[in-house]
Amino acid sequence: MALSFYYSRLERMPDQTLQNLCNAMKNHFENFEYRRNQQDTWHALKISDITNINPSKPLNYSLKFLIERLDEMKFGLPSGLNNDEILHHKIRNACEDHPAFTTVCERASPTVNGLISDLQTSVNNFLMAASSVQKEIHEIDAAFQKLKKDTPAYETAFQQYLLEMEEQNQFVETQEYSEFDLPSDMLLKEAGEMSKNFNSNEPDTTFDQNFAEILFTEKSSLNGFEAMQTLLNRKRSKSYRWRTKR
């Protein structure tokens, strides 16, 4: 398009200095509508737009792309608006909605270079924290999948283990356990040994159903064991009333 414009309009233009040709090109292509669109794009651009377009790219890539894009676009702004002060304000505005940059943007460095440096540091910290969380989630999920793999045996052994402890009036330190610690081979072996001669006084399907529900709904919480212990206390109360009636 620019080449066609040159041959049709500028080839025979008198005084073809480089500056005159550049001015003619700019006046033709960078008209009012073009400049208005550039300003609208400048004001609307957010880092979330870039991360949405490139979801597989890391956040530091999106930040680098944003800064380079804004630095290029500032030259299309009206005279007086293409300076570092405006660029600083726009970078901060474009990043402030992202959780990785909230604190940085609230206490922004007064210079463009300082702001960019702070944003880059914040990105690195954010990615490190996210990696740590993902690792923890993966470990918890792996532990739960291992537990889920042998759920029937786990339910039976652990239920009988708790009931046997109840029969012997032994106190279980609930804070020392969580569902992510169970079932260990040692616990299942111990529960199996302790439950060989154990006979439940009364079948309780509600207890079994509630136990299974806690097992699956509390998988991402460390309160699973306490919930199971509360359920056991209810069964103890019910069992006591049943024996009293007899």
C-alpha positions in Angstrom: 0.0 0.0 0.0 2.8 2.4 0.8 4.6 1.5 -2.4 1.5 2.1 -4.4 1.0 5.5 -2.7 4.6 6.4 -3.5 4.3 5.7 -7.2 0.9 7.3 -7.6 1.5 10.4 -5.5 5.1 11.0 -4.5 7.2 9.8 -7.4 6.9 13.1 -9.2 6.8 15.3 -6.1 9.2 18.1 -6.3 11.9 18.5 -3.6 12.0 14.7 -2.7 14.0 14.9 0.4 13.8 12.0 2.9 12.1 14.2 5.4 9.5 15.4 2.9 8.7 11.9 1.8 8.3 10.7 5.4 6.0 13.6 6.2 3.9 12.9 3.2 3.6 9.2 4.1 2.8 10.0 7.7 0.1 12.6 6.8 -1.5 10.2 4.4 -1.6 7.0 6.5 -1.6 8.4 10.0 -4.8 10.5 9.6 -7.2 11.5 12.3 -9.0 8.1 12.3 -5.8 6.2 12.6 -4.5 8.3 15.5 -7.8 8.0 17.3 -7.7 4.2 16.9 -4.1 4.2 18.2 -5.1 6.2 21.3 -8.1 3.9 22.0 -5.9 0.9 21.7 -3.3 2.5 24.0 -5.8 3.3 26.7 -7.5 -0.1 26.6 -4.5 -2.3 26.5 -4.0 -4.5 29.6 -1.6 -7.2 30.5 -4.6 -9.6 30.8 -5.2 -9.1 27.1 -1.7 -10.4 26.3 -2.0 -13.3 28.8 -5.3 -14.3 27.3 -3.9 -14.3 23.7 -0.8 -16.3 24.9 -2.1 -18.6 27.7 0.8 -21.0 27.3 3.4 -18.3 27.7 4.7 -17.4 31.2 3.8 -14.1 32.8 7.3 -12.6 32.4 6.8 -13.0 28.6 3.5 -11.1 28.7 5.1 -8.3 30.8 8.0 -7.9 28.3 5.6 -7.9 25.4 3.4 -5.3 27.0 6.3 -2.9 27.8 7.7 -3.2 24.2 4.3 -2.7 22.7 3.5 0.4 24.8 7.0 1.8 24.0 6.3 1.5 20.3 2.7 2.9 20.5 3.6 6.0 22.5 5.1 7.6 19.3 1.6 7.5 17.8 0.1 9.6 20.6 -0.5 13.3 20.2 2.5 15.6 20.8 3.0 16.1 24.5 1.7 12.6 25.4 4.5 10.5 24.1 6.8 11.0 27.1 8.1 8.9 30.0 5.6 10.2 32.4 2.7 9.1 30.3 4.4 5.7 29.6 5.0 5.2 33.4 1.3 5.9 34.1 0.1 3.6 31.4 2.4 0.6 32.4 1.1 0.9 36.0 -2.5 1.2 34.8 -2.1 -1.9 32.5 -0.7 -4.1 35.2 -2.5 -3.0 38.4 -5.5 -5.5 38.0 -3.2 -8.5 37.9 -2.6 -10.2 41.3 1.1 -10.4 40.7 1.4 -6.6 40.5 -1.1 -5.2 43.0 1.5 -4.3 45.6 4.0 -3.0 43.1 1.5 -0.7 41.4 0.3 0.7 44.8 3.9 1.7 45.7 5.2 2.3 42.2 8.7 3.6 41.6 8.7 7.1 40.2 10.8 6.2 37.2 9.9 4.0 34.2 13.1 1.9 34.6 12.5 1.5 38.4 8.8 0.5 37.8 9.8 -2.1 35.1 12.5 -3.5 37.5 10.0 -3.8 40.3 7.4 -5.5 38.0 10.0 -8.0 36.8 10.9 -8.9 40.4 7.3 -9.3 41.3 6.8 -11.6 38.3 9.6 -13.9 39.5 8.2 -14.0 43.0 4.7 -14.7 41.7 5.9 -17.6 39.5 8.0 -19.1 42.3 5.0 -19.0 44.6 2.7 -20.5 42.0 5.2 -23.3 41.3 5.3 -24.1 45.0 1.5 -24.2 45.3 1.2 -26.4 42.2 3.8 -28.8 43.7 1.9 -29.0 47.0 -1.4 -29.6 45.1 0.2 -32.3 43.1 1.6 -34.0 46.2 -1.8 -33.8 47.9 -3.6 -35.1 44.9 -1.1 -38.0 44.5 -1.6 -38.9 48.2 -5.3 -38.8 47.8 -5.3 -40.9 44.6 -3.2 -43.5 46.5 -5.7 -43.4 49.3 -8.6 -43.6 46.9 -7.2 -46.6 45.1 -7.9 -48.9 48.0 -10.9 -47.0 49.5 -13.0 -50.1 50.7 -10.0 -51.6 52.6 -9.2 -48.1 54.0 -12.8 -47.5 55.2 -13.1 -50.9 56.9 -9.7 -50.9 58.5 -9.8 -47.3 59.7 -13.4 -47.5 61.0 -12.5 -50.7 63.0 -9.3 -49.1 64.2 -11.2 -46.1 65.7 -13.9 -48.4 67.2 -11.3 -50.6 68.8 -9.5 -47.6 70.3 -12.9 -46.6 71.7 -13.5 -50.1 73.2 -10.1 -49.9 74.9 -10.7 -46.3 76.1 -7.5 -45.1 74.4 -7.2 -41.5 73.5 -6.3 -40.6 69.9 -4.2 -37.4 69.5 -6.2 -36.1 66.6 -3.8 -33.2 65.9 -1.1 -35.7 65.0 -3.1 -37.1 62.1 -4.6 -35.9 58.9 -6.3 -37.8 56.1 -3.1 -37.2 54.0 -1.1 -39.4 56.5 -3.5 -42.3 56.0 -3.6 -45.1 55.2 0.0 -46.0 55.9 0.9 -49.6 55.7 1.7 -49.6 59.4 -1.8 -48.2 60.3 -3.6 -50.6 58.1 -1.6 -53.5 59.5 -2.3 -52.4 63.1 -6.0 -51.8 62.4 -6.3 -55.3 60.8 -4.6 -56.9 63.8 -6.8 -55.0 66.3 -10.0 -55.8 64.5 -9.6 -59.5 64.2 -11.8 -60.3 67.2 -13.9 -57.2 67.1 -17.6 -57.5 66.5 -19.8 -54.4 66.1 -22.8 -54.3 68.5 -25.1 -52.8 65.9 -24.9 -52.4 62.1 -24.9 -48.7 61.3 -25.2 -47.9 57.6 -25.5 -44.2 58.3 -22.1 -44.2 59.9 -20.6 -45.9 56.9 -22.2 -43.5 54.5 -21.1 -40.5 56.5 -17.5 -41.9 56.8 -17.3 -42.3 53.0 -18.6 -38.8 52.5 -16.0 -37.3 54.8 -13.3 -39.3 53.1 -14.1 -37.7 49.7 -15.4 -34.2 50.5 -12.7 -33.4 53.0 -9.8 -34.5 50.7 -8.4 -31.0 50.4 -8.7 -30.2 54.1 -6.6 -31.1 57.1 -9.8 -31.3 59.2 -10.8 -34.7 57.8 -9.5 -36.7 60.8 -11.3 -34.4 63.3 -14.5 -34.8 61.3 -14.1 -38.6 61.5 -13.5 -38.4 65.2 -16.7 -36.3 65.7 -18.6 -38.9 63.8 -17.2 -41.6 66.0 -18.3 -39.8 69.1 -21.8 -39.7 67.8 -21.7 -43.4 67.2 -20.4 -43.9 70.7 -23.3 -42.0 72.1 -25.8 -44.0 70.0 -24.1 -47.3 70.9 -24.4 -46.4 74.6 -28.1 -45.6 74.4 -28.6 -48.9 72.5 -26.9 -50.9 75.3 -28.8 -49.0 78.0 -32.1 -50.0 76.4 -31.1 -53.6 76.4 
